[in-house]
């Protein structure tokens, strides 16, 4: 049994607590939270820290299998160029890919991530996640705009599902994006994903997506043409809202990832879909598109926000705290409690794992983090803020 206390704790189960005592089993399961109302008495075996105790982070969007591509893609080139560079330089020695994935997984754990949704296009990261101290939800991603190859893409998905099932890892088949699947593939995938508890889709990451869906023009079209991927008879959804409402499974939770160019009209249109979550990965957006999502618009519209890191191909570090610091810097009115809830309990709910993660309350095992060097007077993150894992 262990006891922890700090200047404050954000539990997501109660208002901000001052100097509470949090008691856990040795394995991290929460036994109790004592509200001392700030009057902490010296007690044997209670560890006291200067900072804020928070639950472990939840990463709602990651690509662990791209960890070997850190620094391989030029920043600021836009999504079309980014995809081309990923496609041309993704393949490398298996040992390097696996080694980089192990290293990134360990770094994420040390950065306080307890639960992560991870995109998989191949089997290569499965052993890493099988051994990890992080709990993973594997999202098996499908893409392909040639309708004549849709059946082949589903066969490849089925093989991926067979292998991951044998490894007893949690998984769900998901589409890559509105612009990267033919209607034929969307509809075949919908059958495969009809019982999903969690689905995610890259969503309105760049203005080029709308141009491509509207009239098959723009930077994404140019990228597809350069890569020789445009089919003789292209077929796509008409717009992003149609993809969400008509082509993606209505089952379970849906996480819309990036949302960099989302507008009020689309937010309200897709809001007809229940159990919707909006995932922000601002450092990746700044790396690829030199912009970040319209957070004020999302909060005004009552969107439920969660946080992701994306991959090391578009980020310097797989750190949820670094994403939150970017949001705090660009949107200084955001409260620390809101930011922490986005990165913890909201993410746990989005991934259907809030019975274990996201809150500090008896019976849960969220992991405990100590947030230090924050502004404890105004309750804001600072550039020098950092977290360490307590348990």
C-alpha positions in Angstrom: 0.0 0.0 0.0 1.2 3.5 -0.9 0.1 7.0 0.1 0.6 10.1 -2.0 -0.2 13.8 -1.5 0.6 17.1 -3.2 -0.4 20.7 -3.2 -3.4 19.9 -5.4 -5.0 17.0 -7.2 -7.2 16.9 -10.2 -9.2 13.7 -9.8 -11.9 14.2 -12.4 -14.3 12.9 -9.8 -14.6 16.0 -7.6 -13.6 19.7 -7.6 -9.9 20.5 -7.3 -8.6 19.0 -4.1 -6.0 20.7 -1.9 -3.5 18.4 -0.2 -5.6 15.2 -0.4 -4.2 11.9 0.6 -4.4 9.3 -2.2 -4.0 5.7 -1.1 -3.2 2.9 -3.6 -2.5 -0.8 -3.7 1.1 -1.6 -4.7 -0.1 -2.3 -8.3 -1.6 1.2 -8.6 -5.3 0.4 -7.9 -6.9 3.4 -6.1 -8.1 2.5 -2.6 -9.2 5.9 -1.3 -9.0 9.7 -1.7 -9.1 11.6 1.6 -10.1 15.3 1.3 -8.1 17.1 4.0 -9.4 20.5 2.9 -5.8 21.6 2.8 -5.1 20.6 6.4 -2.7 17.8 5.8 -1.3 16.3 9.0 2.1 14.6 9.0 1.5 10.9 8.5 3.8 8.0 8.4 4.6 6.7 4.9 2.8 9.5 3.0 4.8 10.9 0.2 4.3 14.6 -0.3 5.1 16.5 -3.5 5.1 20.1 -4.6 2.8 20.0 -7.7 -0.5 18.5 -8.9 -1.4 14.9 -8.9 -3.4 13.9 -11.9 -4.5 10.6 -13.5 -2.4 9.0 -16.2 -2.8 10.4 -19.7 -4.9 8.9 -22.5 -3.5 9.2 -26.1 -6.4 8.9 -28.5 -4.3 8.9 -31.7 -0.9 7.5 -32.3 1.0 5.7 -35.1 3.6 3.7 -33.1 4.8 1.8 -36.3 6.0 5.1 -37.8 8.4 5.8 -34.9 11.5 5.1 -37.0 10.6 8.0 -39.3 11.4 10.7 -36.8 13.0 13.6 -38.8 12.5 11.8 -42.1 9.7 14.1 -43.3 10.2 17.8 -44.0 8.0 20.1 -41.9 5.6 22.6 -43.4 5.0 21.0 -46.8 1.3 20.3 -46.4 -0.5 17.0 -46.1 -0.1 16.0 -49.8 3.7 16.2 -49.6 3.7 14.6 -46.1 1.8 11.5 -47.5 4.1 11.2 -50.5 7.2 11.3 -48.2 5.6 8.7 -45.8 4.8 6.5 -48.8 8.3 6.8 -50.3 10.4 6.4 -47.2 8.3 4.2 -44.9 10.0 0.9 -45.7 13.2 0.2 -43.9 14.8 -2.7 -42.0 12.4 -4.5 -39.7 14.9 -4.3 -36.8 15.0 -0.5 -37.0 11.2 -0.3 -37.1 10.7 -2.6 -34.1 13.5 -1.0 -32.1 12.1 2.5 -32.7 8.6 1.3 -31.7 10.0 -0.2 -28.4 11.8 3.1 -27.7 8.8 5.2 -28.4 6.5 3.0 -26.3 8.9 3.3 -23.4 9.1 7.1 -23.8 5.3 7.4 -23.9 5.0 5.4 -20.7 7.6 7.7 -19.0 5.6 10.7 -20.3 2.7 9.5 -18.3 0.5 7.7 -21.0 -1.5 4.9 -19.5 -3.9 4.1 -22.4 -3.4 4.7 -26.1 -5.4 4.2 -29.3 -2.8 3.2 -31.9 -3.2 3.0 -35.7 -1.8 -0.2 -37.3 -1.4 -0.7 -41.0 0.8 -3.8 -40.5 1.6 -6.4 -37.8 5.0 -5.0 -37.0 4.1 -3.2 -33.8 1.9 -5.9 -32.3 4.7 -7.6 -30.2 5.7 -4.2 -28.8 2.1 -3.5 -27.6 1.7 -7.1 -26.3 4.6 -6.5 -23.9 3.9 -2.8 -23.1 3.1 -1.3 -19.7 0.6 0.9 -21.7 -2.8 -0.5 -22.4 -3.5 -0.3 -26.2 -6.6 -0.2 -28.4 -5.4 -1.2 -31.8 -7.2 0.5 -34.7 -6.5 -1.5 -37.9 -6.6 1.2 -40.6 -7.9 0.7 -44.2 -7.4 2.9 -47.2 -7.6 2.7 -51.0 -9.4 4.9 -53.6 -9.5 2.4 -56.4 -12.9 0.6 -56.2 -11.5 -2.3 -58.2 -9.0 -3.0 -55.4 -11.5 -2.7 -52.6 -11.9 -6.5 -52.1 -8.2 -7.0 -51.9 -7.9 -4.3 -49.2 -10.6 -6.1 -47.2 -8.7 -9.4 -47.6 -5.6 -7.8 -46.3 -7.6 -6.4 -43.4 -9.0 -9.9 -42.6 -5.5 -11.3 -42.4 -4.5 -8.5 -40.1 -7.5 -9.3 -37.9 -6.7 -13.0 -37.9 -3.2 -12.4 -36.6 -4.1 -9.8 -34.0 -6.9 -12.1 -32.7 -4.4 -14.9 -32.2 -2.3 -12.5 -30.1 -5.4 -11.6 -27.9 -4.9 -7.9 -28.5 -7.9 -5.5 -28.5 -8.7 -4.2 -32.0 -11.2 -2.5 -34.3 -11.1 -2.0 -38.1 -11.3 1.7 -39.1 -11.1 3.9 -42.2 -8.2 6.2 -42.8 -10.1 9.3 -44.0 -13.0 10.6 -46.1 -10.7 11.2 -49.0 -8.7 8.0 -49.0 -11.4 5.4 -49.4 -13.6 4.6 -52.4 -17.3 4.3 -51.7 -16.9 0.5 -52.5 -14.3 0.2 -49.8 -16.2 2.3 -47.3 -19.2 0.0 -47.7 -17.2 -3.2 -47.4 -15.5 -1.9 -44.3 -18.8 -0.8 -42.8 -19.8 -4.5 -42.8 -16.5 -5.5 -41.1 -16.8 -2.7 -38.4 -20.5 -3.1 -37.7 -19.8 -4.1 -34.1 -17.0 -1.6 -33.3 -16.9 -0.1 -29.9 -14.4 2.4 -31.1 -13.8 3.9 -34.6 -11.5 6.7 -35.6 -11.0 8.6 -38.8 -8.6 11.4 -39.9 -10.9 14.3 -40.3 -10.5 17.7 -42.1 -6.8 17.9 -41.5 -6.2 20.2 -44.5 -8.2 22.4 -46.9 -7.0 20.2 -49.7 -9.4 17.4 -48.5 -12.4 19.5 -49.4 -11.0 20.4 -52.8 -10.4 16.8 -53.6 -13.9 15.7 -52.5 -15.6 18.7 -54.2 -14.1 18.3 -57.6 -11.0 16.1 -57.5 -8.6 19.0 -57.7 -6.0 20.6 -55.4 -2.9 19.4 -53.6 -4.2 16.0 -52.7 -5.2 15.3 -56.3 -1.7 16.4 -57.4 -0.2 14.0 -54.8 -2.3 11.1 -55.9 -1.5 11.8 -59.6 2.3 11.9 -58.9 2.0 8.6 -57.0 0.0 7.0 -59.9 -2.9 6.2 -57.5 -5.8 7.8 -59.3 -8.1 5.0 -60.7 -9.9 5.1 -64.0 -13.2 5.5 -62.3 -12.7 7.3 -59.0 -15.6 7.3 -56.6 -15.5 9.2 -53.3 -18.0 10.5 -50.7 -19.3 14.0 -51.5 -18.2 15.6 -48.3 -16.9 14.9 -44.8 -20.4 14.9 -43.2 -21.7 12.3 -45.6 -18.8 10.1 -44.7 -19.6 10.3 -41.0 -23.3 10.0 -41.3 -23.7 7.5 -44.1 -20.5 5.5 -44.7 -18.8 5.0 -41.3 -20.3 2.4 -38.9 -22.8 4.0 -36.4 -21.7 1.5 -33.8 -19.9 2.6 -30.7 -17.8 5.8 -30.3 -16.4 7.7 -33.2 -13.2 9.8 -32.8 -12.6 12.5 -35.4 -8.9 13.1 -35.6 -7.2 16.5 -36.3 -10.1 18.8 -37.2 -7.7 21.5 -38.3 -10.0 23.1 -40.9 -13.3 22.1 -39.4 -16.1 24.7 -39.6 -19.3 25.4 -37.7 -21.5 24.0 -40.5 -19.7 20.6 -40.5 -19.6 20.4 -36.7 -23.4 20.8 -36.6 -24.0 18.4 -39.4 -22.0 15.6 -38.0 -23.4 16.3 -34.5 -26.4 14.1 -35.5 -24.0 11.2 -35.0 -24.1 10.1 -31.3 -21.0 9.3 -29.2 -18.8 11.7 -31.1 -15.3 12.8 -29.9 -13.0 15.4 -31.4 -9.3 14.5 -31.1 -6.7 17.3 -31.3 -3.0 16.7 -32.2 -1.8 20.3 -32.5 1.9 19.7 -32.6 1.4 17.4 -35.6 -0.8 20.0 -37.3 1.8 22.7 -36.8 4.5 20.4 -38.2 2.5 19.4 -41.4 0.2 22.4 -42.1 1.7 25.2 -40.0 -1.7 25.6 -38.2 -3.7 24.2 -35.3 -7.4 23.4 -34.8 -10.0 26.1 -34.0 -10.3 25.2 -30.4 -12.6 28.1 -29.5 -15.0 27.0 -32.2 -15.0 23.5 -30.9 -15.6 24.5 -27.3 -18.4 27.0 -28.3 -20.2 24.1 -30.1 -19.9 21.9 -27.1 -17.7 19.3 -28.8 -16.2 16.6 -26.5 -12.4 17.0 -26.9 -9.7 14.4 -26.5 -6.0 14.6 -27.2 -3.5 12.6 -29.4 0.1 12.8 -30.3 0.1 11.4 -33.9 3.4 9.9 -34.9 7.1 10.8 -34.7 7.0 11.3 -38.4 5.2 14.6 -37.6 6.1 15.3 -34.0 9.2 15.8 -32.0 7.9 13.8 -29.1 5.0 11.5 -28.2 3.9 13.5 -25.2 0.4 14.4 -24.3 1.7 17.2 -22.0 3.5 18.8 -24.9 0.2 18.9 -26.8 -1.5 20.5 -23.8 1.2 23.1 -23.5 0.7 24.0 -27.1 -3.0 24.4 -26.6 -2.4 26.5 -23.4 0.0 28.8 -25.3 -2.3 29.4 -28.2 -5.5 29.5 -26.1 -4.5 31.1 -22.8 -8.0 31.2 -21.4 -8.3 27.4 -21.3 -8.4 26.2 -17.8 -5.9 23.6 -16.5 -8.8 21.4 -15.3 -10.4 21.4 -18.7 -7.1 20.5 -20.4 -6.4 17.6 -18.0 -10.0 16.3 -18.4 -9.5 16.3 -22.2 -6.3 14.3 -21.8 -7.6 11.8 -19.3 -11.3 11.1 -18.5 -12.6 12.3 -22.0 -10.0 10.0 -23.7 -10.9 7.1 -21.5 -14.6 7.5 -22.3 -13.8 7.8 -26.0 -11.9 4.5 -25.9 -14.6 2.8 -23.8 -12.1 2.3 -20.9 -13.4 4.7 -18.3 -14.1 1.8 -15.9 -10.3 1.6 -15.4 -8.7 4.9 -16.6 -9.2 8.6 -16.6 -10.2 9.2 -13.0 -8.7 9.0 -9.5 -11.3 7.1 -7.6 -11.6 3.9 -5.7 -11.3 0.7 -7.8 -9.7 2.4 -10.9 -6.1 2.0 -11.9 -5.4 5.1 -14.0 -1.8 5.6 -13.1 -0.8 8.6 -11.0 1.3 11.5 -12.4 2.9 14.5 -10.7 2.5 17.7 -12.7 5.3 20.1 -11.7 6.3 23.7 -12.6 2.8 24.7 -13.4 1.4 28.1 -12.4 -0.3 27.1 -9.2 -1.8 30.5 -8.6 -3.6 30.9 -11.9 -3.8 27.1 -12.6 -2.1 27.3 -16.0 0.5 25.2 -17.8 3.9 26.9 -18.4 6.5 26.1 -21.1 8.6 24.5 -18.4 5.9 22.3 -16.9 6.6 18.6 -16.8 5.2 15.3 -15.5 6.8 12.4 -13.7 5.1 9.1 -13.1 4.3 8.3 -9.4 2.8 4.9 -10.1 
